[in-house]
Amino acid sequence: MKKAKIFYFTLQDEQTKEEKLDWFQQTPFETIPFDHITSDHCRSHCKLRFYTMSSFCLSDI
């Protein structure tokens, strides 16, 4: 069985829902700059910019 690949993209939090919907209507899917998300040693798929979840991993307890 193949492992799933997870890709992520987000718009600015400051945008209104109307602005976000408009962006998706005008942007071809193939041009969206998705980030490939991989799991850490805790099998967490969170992409955190300022810290890692390793200190919160239950397997480390």
C-alpha positions in Angstrom: 0.0 0.0 0.0 1.3 3.4 -0.9 1.7 6.1 1.8 -0.5 9.1 1.4 1.2 12.4 0.6 -0.2 15.5 2.3 0.1 19.0 0.7 -0.9 22.2 2.4 -1.7 25.8 1.3 -3.1 28.7 3.2 -4.2 32.2 2.4 -3.7 35.2 4.7 -5.7 35.2 7.8 -6.5 38.8 7.3 -8.4 38.1 4.1 -12.2 38.0 4.2 -14.0 34.8 3.2 -15.1 36.7 0.1 -11.5 37.5 -0.9 -10.5 33.9 -0.3 -13.3 32.5 -2.4 -12.6 35.1 -5.1 -8.9 34.0 -5.1 -9.8 30.3 -5.5 -12.2 31.2 -8.4 -9.5 33.1 -10.2 -6.5 30.8 -9.5 -6.0 27.5 -11.5 -5.5 24.6 -9.2 -2.3 23.6 -10.9 -0.7 26.9 -10.0 -1.4 26.8 -6.2 2.0 26.7 -4.4 1.3 23.7 -2.1 3.9 22.7 0.6 4.6 19.0 1.0 3.9 18.1 4.6 5.8 15.2 6.2 5.4 13.7 9.7 7.8 14.1 12.5 8.9 11.3 14.8 5.6 11.7 16.7 3.7 11.2 13.4 2.4 14.7 13.7 1.7 16.5 10.4 1.6 20.0 11.8 3.9 22.5 10.0 5.0 24.8 12.7 7.2 27.8 12.0 8.3 28.9 15.4 8.7 25.6 17.4 8.3 21.9 17.1 5.8 19.6 18.7 8.5 17.2 19.9 8.2 18.5 23.4 4.5 17.6 23.3 4.9 14.1 21.8 3.2 11.5 24.0 5.7 8.8 22.9 8.5 10.8 24.6 6.8 10.6 28.0 
